[in-house]
């Protein structure tokens, strides 16, 4: 059985926490949008970066950056939504 990578597990937990926070503070549809939307953006982006550059550090930075942007978007939405 392969060993668990702590950074990947932490990223998954952060992603889950963001989707739950969006659902709890916004609506269930907002939580689904954040969870599914990140998956739709993140998977092809990660695959493209790894296949073209083989740079795992760049992929990690882009992955975490996208998650931080999603968290910032959720914060701004909750601040300014009617």
SVG drawing of the C-alpha trace seen along z (x, -y; Angstrom):
<svg xmlns="http://www.w3.org/2000/svg" viewBox="-30 -44 40 46">
<polyline fill="none" stroke="black" stroke-width="0.4" points="0.0,0.0 1.5,-3.4 2.3,-5.8 0.1,-8.8 1.6,-12.1 0.9,-14.7 0.8,-17.7 -1.7,-16.1 -3.9,-15.1 -3.7,-18.6 -4.8,-20.0 -7.7,-17.6 -8.8,-18.6 -8.5,-22.3 -10.6,-21.8 -13.3,-19.9 -13.3,-22.6 -13.8,-25.3 -16.7,-23.5 -18.3,-22.9 -17.8,-26.5 -19.4,-27.7 -22.4,-25.4 -22.8,-26.4 -22.4,-30.2 -23.8,-30.5 -26.0,-27.7 -25.8,-24.1 -25.5,-25.1 -22.5,-27.4 -20.8,-24.5 -21.4,-22.3 -20.1,-25.0 -16.9,-25.4 -16.3,-21.7 -17.1,-20.9 -15.8,-24.1 -12.4,-23.5 -12.3,-20.0 -13.2,-21.1 -10.4,-23.8 -7.8,-22.0 -7.6,-18.6 -6.8,-19.6 -4.6,-22.5 -2.5,-20.1 -2.3,-17.5 -1.2,-20.2 1.5,-21.6 2.9,-18.1 2.8,-16.8 4.4,-19.9 6.9,-20.9 7.2,-18.0 7.7,-20.6 6.0,-19.3 6.8,-22.4 5.1,-24.6 2.0,-22.3 1.9,-22.5 2.1,-26.3 -0.6,-26.6 -2.8,-24.1 -2.5,-26.0 -2.8,-29.3 -6.1,-28.3 -7.4,-27.1 -6.4,-30.4 -8.1,-32.3 -11.3,-30.3 -11.2,-31.0 -10.8,-34.7 -13.7,-34.6 -15.9,-33.0 -14.9,-35.6 -15.7,-38.4 -19.0,-36.8 -20.1,-36.5 -19.2,-40.1 -21.0,-41.7 -23.8,-39.2 -27.3,-40.6"/>
</svg>
